[in-house]
Amino acid sequence: MHPAPLYLTAQQCRSLLAPDDVLAEIERVVAWDAQGLVRWPAPRNMNMRDRFENHYHLKACILDPLSVAGFRLVAHSATDETSQDATRYVVLVDVETSRTLAFVDETWTYAQRTVASIVMAARRLARADAGVLALIGAGRLASSALEYYARLFALREVRIASRRVSTRTALAQHARESYRVAAHPADSVEAAVRGADLVLTATDTGRA
């Protein structure tokens, strides 16, 4: 009898993966992709909406070096992509046997993967002395991104703009307490980005 597939919760993923692990795995897979060792479907993704305008996505790839295929299934409301109620799973399959290896709740890894890949790219492209960060948005993605920026850059200042004073003030306080960096809420997007070395937009709002 074959072993049953594993089920990994978001909390288990969080306990197993440190930020340095996330960065290392992204770098490894990006290198594999450059070497032609990652197989992608055609088309790359499937997107559809229901009558309520809720969104559904399906993506997949095969990692030849690991002999593993991954299928990512996402469903979220029309108004809040980052909601904790969204459906986010990755199904891992052994390519040699076609057996399911695991079902992974990617509620936590989604945010980590998204922001870590952006910050890693910024580290490759930014000036060596880049240290002033502007965050547009003060939600979960912005908070997660801040941790990676603090790891990969010698931050001197963080400016945070968001629609609500309370959220940007709270994130600025978190930055000061957790990363010992001068951080403050900005009254506008312009005030946040003017003269900044690094800018991250982590909001789905259409207005400043």
Order of alpha helices (4+ residues) and beta strands (2+ residues): beta-alpha-alpha-beta-beta-beta-beta-beta-beta-alpha-beta-alpha-beta-alpha-beta-alpha-beta
